[in-house]
Amino acid sequence: MGGSANSPHLLIVDDDERIRGLLHKFLARNGFLVTAARDAAHARRLLAGLEFNLIVLDVMMPGEDGLSLTRDLRARKVATPVLLLTARGETRDRIEGLEAGADDYLAKPFEPKELLLRINAILRRVPTEVQTGPKYISLGPLRYDQDRGELWQGDAPVRLTATEVALMRIFASHSGEVISRAELIDELGRDRAGAADEGAGDRAVDVQITRLRRKIEPDPREPRYLQTVRGLGYMLAPD
């Protein structure tokens, strides 16, 4: 039987299609939600839009290897547990994996039952609730970190004013929903990050939206992400 909506969500990353299929079937049968990626680049795309409880990651892959991906995730403060799989069971490789930020390490070939035991042991150490909605919202070349309230272009932060930070929080928490000017004024008034001295009337909100669009839109005159819904208000429409 497969996992339910409340089951832990696992990401399997392995370039071997056969192993991917076997792990997918075995772990789904043991009650997990399972998503599979064929390489690090594919895994990155999935991680940008979905929240996982644990990543089962093959070390030896063409392109970027599992150690490099693990190091990068930890450098970007992604705390999702990582279980590394490798054909190399030597002690120094195990140490290298743990130093990269992995939570555990399993050498191939392994018994599926042992993998299951190790996954469950890791999950017992961390909360298993998956956060609702993606942690990151993609806006073309930009990504918005919902937890930290930060906007990034690649490795560079995009500087936001206090009011822009407040607006992004409001829009991100209602992504895909229309928010009226009155609701924005109300939310900004309650959000202590909203800079009170900038005013919060209809006109002031429109000015703030215009300023925010200059930072997030490829063409602010033709908004793609922060859309005006005529007569109703504004809506954030991420990728």
VOPAGU-2260 file (C-alpha; in pm, 1 decimal, decimal comma):
REM VOPAGU-2260
SITE   aa  ch    i         X         Y         Z
SITE  MET   A    0       0,0       0,0       0,0
SITE  GLY   A    1     121,6     352,4     -78,5
SITE  GLY   A    2     146,1     652,8     148,9
SITE  SER   A    3    -137,5     884,1     244,8
SITE  ALA   A    4    -123,4    1265,3     235,9
SITE  ASN   A    5      14,9    1260,2     591,5
SITE  SER   A    6     288,5    1004,0     517,8
SITE  PRO   A    7     654,2    1112,9     519,3
SITE  HIS   A    8     755,1    1228,6     170,3
SITE  LEU   A    9    1086,5    1083,1      46,1
SITE  LEU   A   10    1296,4    1203,6    -247,6
SITE  ILE   A   11    1506,7     928,9    -410,9
SITE  VAL   A   12    1795,4    1052,8    -626,4
SITE  ASP   A   13    1974,0     784,0    -831,6
SITE  ASP   A   14    2085,4     775,4   -1196,0
SITE  ASP   A   15    2018,3     398,1   -1216,7
SITE  GLU   A   16    1661,1     362,9   -1341,9
SITE  ARG   A   17    1630,7       6,2   -1212,3
SITE  ILE   A   18    1734,1      99,8    -857,8
SITE  ARG   A   19    1504,4     404,7    -867,5
SITE  GLY   A   20    1212,0     184,4    -964,5
SITE  LEU   A   21    1287,1     -82,9    -702,8
SITE  LEU   A   22    1327,9     171,0    -421,0
SITE  HIS   A   23    1017,0     359,0    -528,9
SITE  LYS   A   24     808,0      40,7    -520,7
SITE  PHE   A   25     957,7     -90,0    -194,2
SITE  LEU   A   26     925,6     238,1      -1,7
SITE  ALA   A   27     574,5     313,9    -133,5
SITE  ARG   A   28     471,2     -35,9     -22,5
SITE  ASN   A   29     600,1      52,0     324,3
SITE  GLY   A   30     375,7     355,6     355,2
SITE  PHE   A   31     586,8     643,7     223,0
SITE  LEU   A   32     505,7     905,7     -37,9
SITE  VAL   A   33     791,3     874,5    -288,2
SITE  THR   A   34     922,7    1107,5    -559,4
SITE  ALA   A   35    1223,6    1006,8    -770,3
SITE  ALA   A   36    1488,7    1217,0    -946,4
SITE  ARG   A   37    1740,9    1090,5   -1204,0
SITE  ASP   A   38    2025,9    1331,5   -1115,1
SITE  ALA   A   39    2122,1    1629,4    -897,9
SITE  ALA   A   40    1980,5    1887,6   -1141,6
SITE  HIS   A   41    1642,9    1708,2   -1146,0
SITE  ALA   A   42    1653,7    1687,2    -763,5
SITE  ARG   A   43    1718,7    2062,2    -736,1
SITE  ARG   A   44    1410,4    2139,7    -946,7
SITE  LEU   A   45    1195,7    1918,4    -723,3
SITE  LEU   A   46    1343,8    2063,6    -403,6
SITE  ALA   A   47    1269,2    2417,3    -523,0
SITE  GLY   A   48     897,2    2345,0    -530,3
SITE  LEU   A   49     829,2    2063,9    -283,3
SITE  GLU   A   50     901,8    1992,2      81,0
SITE  PHE   A   51    1048,8    1650,4     164,5
SITE  ASN   A   52    1100,4    1473,6     496,4
SITE  LEU   A   53    1413,4    1289,4     379,5
SITE  ILE   A   54    1639,3    1257,0      73,5
SITE  VAL   A   55    1786,1     917,3     -23,5
SITE  LEU   A   56    2079,4    1025,4    -236,5
SITE  ASP   A   57    2324,0     823,2    -447,6
SITE  VAL   A   58    2680,5     954,3    -418,6
SITE  MET   A   59    2812,4     839,2    -756,9
SITE  MET   A   60    2613,6    1011,8   -1032,6
SITE  PRO   A   61    2710,9    1165,8   -1366,0
SITE  GLY   A   62    2724,2    1544,7   -1347,4
SITE  GLU   A   63    2706,1    1675,9    -992,5
SITE  ASP   A   64    2762,2    1399,3    -736,5
SITE  GLY   A   65    2569,2    1337,9    -415,5
SITE  LEU   A   66    2837,7    1482,0    -186,3
SITE  SER   A   67    2840,6    1811,7    -375,1
SITE  LEU   A   68    2460,0    1834,8    -367,0
SITE  THR   A   69    2457,6    1760,0       7,5
SITE  ARG   A   70    2721,8    2027,5      75,9
SITE  ASP   A   71    2526,6    2283,7    -126,0
SITE  LEU   A   72    2196,4    2205,4      48,1
SITE  ARG   A   73    2360,8    2251,7     387,3
SITE  ALA   A   74    2532,7    2574,0     273,0
SITE  ARG   A   75    2186,9    2705,9     178,6
SITE  LYS   A   76    2052,5    2606,0     522,9
SITE  VAL   A   77    1827,7    2330,7     382,2
SITE  ALA   A   78    1782,7    2106,4     687,5
SITE  THR   A   79    1610,1    1810,7     516,4
SITE  PRO   A   80    1779,8    1488,6     637,3
SITE  VAL   A   81    2002,2    1313,4     379,7
SITE  LEU   A   82    2079,3     940,6     363,7
SITE  LEU   A   83    2368,4     874,2     122,0
SITE  LEU   A   84    2393,5     557,0     -85,4
SITE  THR   A   85    2727,6     456,7    -233,3
SITE  ALA   A   86    2908,2     163,4    -385,4
SITE  ARG   A   87    3214,2     272,7    -188,7
SITE  GLY   A   88    3193,0     153,8     169,2
SITE  GLU   A   89    3535,2     274,5     281,5
SITE  THR   A   90    3563,4     458,7     610,1
SITE  ARG   A   91    3703,3     777,9     459,6
SITE  ASP   A   92    3411,2     799,7     213,7
SITE  ARG   A   93    3168,9     753,5     500,3
SITE  ILE   A   94    3344,4    1032,5     694,1
SITE  GLU   A   95    3343,7    1257,7     386,0
SITE  GLY   A   96    2970,0    1204,3     348,7
SITE  LEU   A   97    2897,3    1285,3     711,8
SITE  GLU   A   98    3124,1    1591,3     694,9
SITE  ALA   A   99    2928,0    1711,1     390,9
SITE  GLY   A  100    2618,7    1718,0     614,5
SITE  ALA   A  101    2459,7    1377,1     554,4
SITE  ASP   A  102    2265,7    1218,6     841,1
SITE  ASP   A  103    2353,6     858,4     757,6
SITE  TYR   A  104    2535,5     645,9     503,6
SITE  LEU   A  105    2458,6     306,9     348,4
SITE  ALA   A  106    2695,6     113,3     119,6
SITE  LYS   A  107    2562,8     -69,5    -187,6
SITE  PRO   A  108    2461,9    -344,6    -220,3
SITE  PHE   A  109    2228,0    -324,4      79,5
SITE  GLU   A  110    1923,8    -506,8     209,0
SITE  PRO   A  111    1607,6    -298,5     147,6
SITE  LYS   A  112    1503,9    -383,6     504,5
SITE  GLU   A  113    1818,4    -213,0     638,4
SITE  LEU   A  114    1744,4      97,5     430,4
SITE  LEU   A  115    1393,2     104,0     577,4
SITE  LEU   A  116    1527,9      74,5     934,0
SITE  ARG   A  117    1774,6     357,6     877,7
SITE  ILE   A  118    1511,3     583,4     718,9
SITE  ASN   A  119    1276,9     525,3    1013,3
SITE  ALA   A  120    1560,4     590,2    1261,0
SITE  ILE   A  121    1635,9     927,3    1096,1
SITE  LEU   A  122    1267,7    1024,8    1079,6
SITE  ARG   A  123    1224,9     949,7    1450,5
SITE  ARG   A  124    1490,2    1212,9    1522,5
SITE  VAL   A  125    1314,2    1487,9    1325,7
SITE  PRO   A  126     952,8    1609,7    1306,0
SITE  THR   A  127     770,0    1430,6    1024,8
SITE  GLU   A  128     514,3    1698,9     942,0
SITE  VAL   A  129     556,6    1831,7     591,8
SITE  GLN   A  130     503,3    2206,5     580,5
SITE  THR   A  131     204,9    2307,1     374,2
SITE  GLY   A  132     308,6    2466,1      50,0
SITE  PRO   A  133     657,8    2502,4     -94,4
SITE  LYS   A  134     933,2    2654,8     114,1
SITE  TYR   A  135    1054,7    2850,7    -186,9
SITE  ILE   A  136     841,5    3038,9    -435,6
SITE  SER   A  137     993,2    3077,1    -783,1
SITE  LEU   A  138     952,7    3406,2    -968,6
SITE  GLY   A  139    1157,0    3353,8   -1285,8
SITE  PRO   A  140    1525,3    3399,5   -1189,8
SITE  LEU   A  141    1423,2    3497,8    -835,5
SITE  ARG   A  142    1325,7    3275,8    -545,6
SITE  TYR   A  143    1144,1    3381,3    -231,5
SITE  ASP   A  144    1227,9    3197,9      91,2
SITE  GLN   A  145     900,4    3184,3     284,8
SITE  ASP   A  146    1058,1    3082,4     616,1
SITE  ARG   A  147    1310,3    3365,0     620,5
SITE  GLY   A  148    1111,7    3625,4     426,9
SITE  GLU   A  149    1405,1    3677,2     190,0
SITE  LEU   A  150    1419,8    3727,4    -186,2
SITE  TRP   A  151    1720,9    3586,0    -372,2
SITE  GLN   A  152    1859,5    3607,2    -724,7
SITE  GLY   A  153    2098,0    3313,6    -746,5
SITE  ASP   A  154    2335,3    3356,2    -449,6
SITE  ALA   A  155    2267,1    3729,4    -413,4
SITE  PRO   A  156    1996,7    3864,1    -180,6
SITE  VAL   A  157    1757,2    4122,6    -326,7
SITE  ARG   A  158    1728,4    4411,9     -84,0
SITE  LEU   A  159    1369,2    4481,9      25,1
SITE  THR   A  160    1231,5    4766,6     235,1
SITE  ALA   A  161    1031,9    4681,9     550,2
SITE  THR   A  162     704,6    4735,7     364,2
SITE  GLU   A  163     817,2    4521,7      69,5
SITE  VAL   A  164     911,1    4243,0     314,0
SITE  ALA   A  165     562,2    4269,8     466,8
SITE  LEU   A  166     394,9    4266,6     122,1
SITE  MET   A  167     591,4    3961,9       8,6
SITE  ARG   A  168     492,6    3774,2     325,7
SITE  ILE   A  169     125,0    3855,7     267,2
SITE  PHE   A  170     129,2    3762,7    -103,3
SITE  ALA   A  171     335,4    3445,3     -49,5
SITE  SER   A  172      97,9    3317,4     219,1
SITE  HIS   A  173    -195,0    3372,8     -22,9
SITE  SER   A  174     -15,2    3266,3    -341,4
SITE  GLY   A  175    -259,1    3236,5    -633,7
SITE  GLU   A  176    -535,2    3418,8    -441,7
SITE  VAL   A  177    -664,8    3768,3    -512,5
SITE  ILE   A  178    -605,8    4012,2    -224,0
SITE  SER   A  179    -802,8    4335,1    -222,3
SITE  ARG   A  180    -647,2    4673,5    -143,7
SITE  ALA   A  181    -856,4    4688,3     174,3
SITE  GLU   A  182    -714,2    4350,3     288,1
SITE  LEU   A  183    -359,9    4465,2     208,2
SITE  ILE   A  184    -408,7    4786,5     407,3
SITE  ASP   A  185    -549,4    4584,7     697,0
SITE  GLU   A  186    -265,9    4325,6     684,9
SITE  LEU   A  187       4,3    4592,9     655,2
SITE  GLY   A  188    -145,4    4772,0     951,4
SITE  ARG   A  189    -125,3    4452,6    1159,3
SITE  ASP   A  190     214,2    4343,2    1029,0
SITE  ARG   A  191     466,5    4519,9    1247,0
SITE  ALA   A  192     718,4    4495,5     964,0
SITE  GLY   A  193     494,2    4729,8     763,0
SITE  ALA   A  194     654,3    5072,8     788,5
SITE  ALA   A  195     377,4    5288,2     932,5
SITE  ASP   A  196     536,9    5616,5     825,0
SITE  GLU   A  197     498,0    5521,4     459,1
SITE  GLY   A  198     119,2    5539,7     493,4
SITE  ALA   A  199    -123,5    5263,4     412,8
SITE  GLY   A  200    -403,2    5420,8     207,8
SITE  ASP   A  201    -510,7    5290,1    -134,4
SITE  ARG   A  202    -266,9    5517,4    -312,0
SITE  ALA   A  203      19,7    5428,3     -78,6
SITE  VAL   A  204     -44,5    5056,7    -139,6
SITE  ASP   A  205     -37,6    5114,0    -518,1
SITE  VAL   A  206     295,8    5297,2    -484,0
SITE  GLN   A  207     441,0    5008,9    -280,4
SITE  ILE   A  208     317,5    4753,0    -535,4
SITE  THR   A  209     484,0    4954,0    -814,1
SITE  ARG   A  210     813,1    4960,6    -619,8
SITE  LEU   A  211     796,7    4587,6    -547,4
SITE  ARG   A  212     728,2    4511,1    -915,0
SITE  ARG   A  213    1048,5    4691,6   -1012,1
SITE  LYS   A  214    1235,1    4432,6    -806,9
SITE  ILE   A  215    1052,5    4113,1    -907,3
SITE  GLU   A  216     921,4    4169,6   -1261,5
SITE  PRO   A  217    1120,4    4126,3   -1586,4
SITE  ASP   A  218     900,3    4411,0   -1723,0
SITE  PRO   A  219     719,9    4601,2   -1444,2
SITE  ARG   A  220     482,4    4760,3   -1700,7
SITE  GLU   A  221     361,8    4412,4   -1801,2
SITE  PRO   A  222     349,5    4233,0   -1464,3
SITE  ARG   A  223     387,8    3857,3   -1490,7
SITE  TYR   A  224     411,7    3761,8   -1122,4
SITE  LEU   A  225     241,0    4036,5    -922,7
SITE  GLN   A  226     -74,8    4074,1   -1126,5
SITE  THR   A  227    -352,6    4333,9   -1106,0
SITE  VAL   A  228    -696,6    4172,9   -1106,1
SITE  ARG   A  229    -922,5    4454,2   -1227,5
SITE  GLY   A  230   -1173,1    4577,7    -975,3
SITE  LEU   A  231   -1064,9    4316,3    -719,9
SITE  GLY   A  232    -703,2    4371,8    -615,7
SITE  TYR   A  233    -368,7    4199,8    -663,4
SITE  MET   A  234    -248,8    3840,5    -692,4
SITE  LEU   A  235      94,0    3675,0    -673,4
SITE  ALA   A  236     119,6    3417,1    -955,3
SITE  PRO   A  237     453,3    3230,9    -914,8
SITE  ASP   A  238     599,8    2986,2   -1171,7
